[in-house]
C-alpha cells in the first residue's frame, strides 16, 4: 500500500508522517529528490528528502530516472522510478508527502497494482501562517499564495482531514490505514 499525504505548507504533513512511521514498523518512508535547502528539522531519521543540486536534478530528468517531478516554491521535487518499482512489489507499505500534481500521476500509475490511500490535510489560513512563522519560514507569502491552487485539487483525494489537533488527525489516519489494509488484502489476495 502507498499512503499519500498532501496539503499546503505548514499543514503538518511531515509531522504526521514522522508520527506514523514511529508507531508502525511495517510502513516505510518513500523519499523525494529535491533541490531545496535542508531545514533544521530535516536531520531526523525520517528525512523525506534526497538533496541534489539543480544540475543533478536536471540530469535525473534527462536520464529518465524520475517517475514525476514538479516545481514548488521555486524548488524542484521528484520521485525516482526505482521507488515506484519498489512500491509495486507490495512487500511493504510506504508513506509519502507529495504535491497535488504528483498525486494524480502516481495514483494513475499504481491503479490496479497496489492499494493507494490518498489524504489531503487542511488547516485554516491563520493557523498555517502561525505554523510557518514558528518554524522560521521566510517565504510565507509564497507558500500561502500556492494554497488556493492546492485546495482546488483536494477533491482528487480519497479523504480530506482538517489537521488542527495532531492526535485526532493521527487516529483518523491510522483507522484509514487499517481499513485500506483490509481492502488491499481482498483486492490482491495478500496474506498477512
C-alpha positions in Angstrom: 0.0 0.0 0.0 1.1 3.6 -0.7 -0.2 6.3 1.7 -0.1 9.7 0.1 -0.2 12.8 2.4 -0.6 16.2 0.7 -1.6 19.7 1.7 -0.4 23.2 1.9 2.9 24.3 3.5 2.6 24.4 7.3 -0.3 21.9 7.4 1.8 19.4 9.3 2.4 16.7 6.6 5.9 15.8 7.8 5.0 15.9 11.5 2.1 13.4 10.8 4.3 11.2 8.6 7.0 11.0 11.3 4.4 10.1 13.9 3.0 7.3 11.7 6.5 6.0 10.9 7.4 6.0 14.6 4.3 3.9 15.5 4.3 1.5 12.6 7.3 -0.7 11.8 5.6 -2.0 8.7 5.4 1.4 7.0 8.5 2.8 5.2 9.2 6.3 4.1 9.5 6.9 0.4 12.0 9.7 -0.2 11.8 12.5 -2.8 14.7 14.1 -4.7 14.7 17.9 -4.2 16.8 21.0 -4.9 15.5 22.8 -1.8 17.8 23.6 1.1 17.5 21.4 4.2 15.6 22.8 7.2 16.9 22.3 10.7 14.1 19.7 11.2 15.4 17.6 8.3 18.1 15.9 10.3 15.9 13.3 11.9 15.9 9.6 10.9 12.7 10.1 8.8 14.1 12.7 6.4 11.8 12.7 3.4 14.4 14.2 1.0 17.4 13.3 -1.1 19.1 16.6 -1.6 20.6 17.3 -5.0 21.8 20.3 -6.9 19.7 21.8 -9.7 22.1 20.4 -12.2 21.9 16.9 -10.7 18.1 17.1 -10.8 18.1 18.2 -14.4 20.4 15.2 -15.2 18.0 12.9 -13.5 15.2 14.3 -15.8 17.4 13.8 -18.9 18.4 10.3 -17.9 14.8 9.3 -17.3 15.4 8.5 -13.6 12.3 10.3 -12.3 8.8 9.0 -12.4 7.4 12.5 -12.0 8.7 16.0 -11.0 7.2 19.3 -10.1 8.4 22.8 -9.3 7.0 24.0 -6.0 8.1 27.3 -4.3 11.0 27.7 -6.7 12.4 24.3 -5.9 12.2 21.0 -7.8 10.8 17.8 -6.3 10.7 14.5 -8.0 10.1 10.8 -7.3 12.6 8.2 -8.5 11.3 5.5 -10.9 13.1 2.9 -8.7 10.9 4.0 -5.7 7.7 3.4 -7.7 9.0 0.0 -8.7 9.6 -0.8 -5.1 6.0 0.0 -4.2 4.7 -2.2 -7.0 6.4 -5.2 -5.3 3.8 -4.9 -2.4 6.4 -6.2 0.1 6.0 -3.1 2.4 3.6 -0.2 2.9 5.1 3.2 2.0 4.1 6.7 3.0 4.9 9.8 1.0 4.3 13.6 1.2 3.7 14.6 -2.4 2.4 17.6 -4.4 -1.1 17.7 -5.8 0.0 17.1 -9.4 2.3 14.2 -8.4 -0.6 12.6 -6.5 -2.7 12.4 -9.7 0.2 10.8 -11.7 1.1 8.4 -9.0 -2.4 7.2 -8.3 -3.0 6.6 -12.0 0.3 4.7 -12.4 -0.4 2.4 -9.5 -4.0 1.8 -10.1 -4.7 -2.0 -10.0 -1.1 -2.6 -9.0 -1.2 -1.6 -5.3 -3.7 -0.1 -2.8 -3.3 3.7 -2.8 -4.7 5.7 0.1 -4.6 9.5 -0.5 -5.2 12.0 2.2 -5.3 15.8 1.8 -4.6 17.7 5.1 -6.1 21.2 5.6 -5.9 23.9 8.3 -7.2 27.4 8.4 -5.0 30.0 6.7 -4.3 31.8 10.0 -3.1 28.6 11.6 -0.9 27.9 8.6 0.7 31.3 8.9 1.3 30.8 12.6 3.0 27.4 12.0 5.1 28.8 9.2 6.3 31.7 11.4 7.0 29.2 14.3 9.3 27.1 12.1 11.1 30.3 10.9 9.9 30.2 7.3 10.9 33.3 5.4 8.7 32.7 2.3 5.3 32.8 4.0 3.6 34.8 1.3 4.9 32.5 -1.5 3.7 29.4 0.4 0.3 30.8 1.2 -0.2 32.0 -2.4 0.0 28.4 -3.5 -2.6 27.3 -1.0 -5.7 28.1 -3.3 -4.1 26.1 -6.1 -3.5 23.1 -3.8 -7.0 23.3 -2.3 -8.5 23.2 -5.8 -7.1 19.6 -6.1 -8.3 18.3 -2.8 -11.3 16.7 -4.5 -9.0 14.2 -6.2 -8.1 12.7 -2.8 -9.8 9.8 -1.0 -10.1 11.8 2.2 -9.8 15.4 3.4 -8.8 15.9 7.0 -8.5 19.1 8.9 -5.3 18.9 10.9 -6.0 21.1 13.9 -5.3 18.5 16.6 -2.4 16.2 15.8 -3.6 13.3 18.0 -7.1 13.4 16.4 -5.6 13.5 12.9 -3.3 10.6 13.7 -6.3 8.5 15.0 -8.3 9.2 11.8 -5.3 8.3 9.6 -4.5 5.1 11.5 -8.1 4.0 11.2 -8.0 4.7 7.4 -4.7 2.7 7.1 -6.3 -0.3 8.8 -9.4 0.0 6.6 -7.3 0.2 3.4 -5.0 -2.7 4.5 -8.1 -4.9 4.6 -9.2 -3.6 1.1 -5.7 -4.4 -0.2 -5.8 -7.9 1.2 -9.1 -8.5 -0.5 -8.1 -6.9 -3.8 -4.8 -8.5 -4.2 -5.4 -11.7 -2.2 -2.4 -10.8 0.0 -1.8 -12.8 3.1 -0.6 -11.0 6.3 
